[in-house]
Amino acid sequence: MSRRTVSRTYPIDRIRTEFPILGTTMRGKPLAYLDSGATSLKPQVVVDAELHYLTRISANIHRGVYQLSEEATVRFDEARDSVRQFINAGDEGEVIFTKNATESSNIIAFGWGRKFLKTGDEIITTELEHHANLVPWQQVAAATGAKLLFVPLDPVGRVSPDAVESVVTERTRVMAVTGMSNVTGYMPPLRDIAAIARRAGAVFVVDGAQLVSHHPVDVQSLGCDFLTFSAHKMCGPTGVGALYGRRDLLEAMDPLLYGGDMIVRVGKESATFKGVPDKFESGTPNISGVIGFGAAVRYLQGIGMEAIAGHEQELLAHAVRRVGEVPGVAIYGPVTEQGVAGGVSEPGGILSFNLGDLHPHDVGAVLDGEGVAVRTGFHCAQPMMQFLGVPGTVRASFYLYNTFEEIDRLVDALNKTLEVFS
Ligand SMILES: Cc1ncc(COP(=O)(O)O)c(C=O)c1O
């Protein structure tokens, strides 16, 4: 059966066959996976790429002079080039493999912030942030005497360039902002913020954990200095992520970890280190994960990030309308106001809501029984929950493989939840 999608050219049926898990059931019902904001499903090509390394190569990189080790190194380097192309970084030294977006944020905060921030310097951020792009900065502020300042959000949780300007001072050194809220899907006006950061002489850090998986990103035209993201949210494996950084900034920074693979020469008392990216990649990396990451970004590119973003917009429009019809539903974030047609910025494919005064976990438990997987709770974004005035939300998040029918099943399951708790 062909699944409804407004764009007739979007190959939804083919895409669904490429994700083996979509043929399975949960609690005896066909799986409706609406939790890609937490982690995405994996297509067979990614599994195959990892399996090939594990069963046919298996050797360590950069170390051996034998064929298998050389092959491992070639595949590893190919993956770096694929990720570089995916975000249009200028050169491969600007793409560091990490274990996830959280580690990437910590490398920036401790490698750059801890080294260069001084007492009284200011770090600008927002209440939209995932803890991964907030807690490391809190730690670095405490260690250096720098101050954290928050951009005032508008009533539905948006950031305007004027609001950003209102907190910029001559002490602004860092602006650390999410590319897409993992709670509401809201995408701040990054280009405007980049221009403000440039004028202020501040380093601009973008948390791309949600953005990069769902929208085309070109770090050069965006004008960010750092970008963090995780493979597992973009069809790749868990345990691997990336940090993009401007070469001159990376070169000036200290690594977070020291040890093998990142050194040039080691004496008894001291050592000298390689350049980028190696100095940030000490120890044996997640080789199969990195190779799977490369396969994932090539897979996404094959479909096209514009096409994926367009598909998600259509799913979101359907979800806003259908979920909004469920009695007692409260939807959070800019989608309620600007609709899905845009406004100052486009929303990503995430819908956060609550159902009457039911606890999000209770709602999630009934949905689980209907085969519908959603996220419930505070989504590692407690300041955002405080802003919304709720302890948590139910979050449905969409990706390239989701369908209108799955959203309809979510709506049916929400109506069932109301019956169960009536
Ligand atoms: C916006 C955002 N930033 C950072 C992260 C952290 O990603 P990871 O857990 O892969 O490090 C997440 C994960 O949900 C996220 O949604």
The ligand as a MOL file (V3000), in Angstrom:
LIG
                    3D

  0  0  0     0  0            999 V3000
M  V30 BEGIN CTAB
M  V30 COUNTS 16 16 0 0 0
M  V30 BEGIN ATOM
M  V30 1 C 19.6480 18.8890 21.2550 0
M  V30 2 C 20.4980 17.7760 21.8200 0
M  V30 3 N 21.7590 18.0340 22.1550 0
M  V30 4 C 22.5820 17.0860 22.6410 0
M  V30 5 C 22.1350 15.8020 22.8170 0
M  V30 6 C 23.0810 14.7880 23.3710 0
M  V30 7 O 23.2940 13.7570 22.4600 0
M  V30 8 P 24.0820 12.4550 22.9210 0
M  V30 9 O 23.2880 11.8440 24.0350 0
M  V30 10 O 24.1090 11.6050 21.7100 0
M  V30 11 O 25.4160 12.9040 23.3720 0
M  V30 12 C 20.8160 15.4790 22.5010 0
M  V30 13 C 20.2850 14.1170 22.7330 0
M  V30 14 O 19.1000 13.9150 22.8790 0
M  V30 15 C 19.9810 16.4920 21.9730 0
M  V30 16 O 18.7140 16.2430 21.6360 0
M  V30 END ATOM
M  V30 BEGIN BOND
M  V30 1 1 1 2
M  V30 2 1 2 3
M  V30 3 2 2 15
M  V30 4 2 3 4
M  V30 5 1 4 5
M  V30 6 1 5 6
M  V30 7 2 5 12
M  V30 8 1 6 7
M  V30 9 1 7 8
M  V30 10 2 8 9
M  V30 11 1 8 10
M  V30 12 1 8 11
M  V30 13 1 12 13
M  V30 14 1 12 15
M  V30 15 2 13 14
M  V30 16 1 15 16
M  V30 END BOND
M  V30 END CTAB
M  END
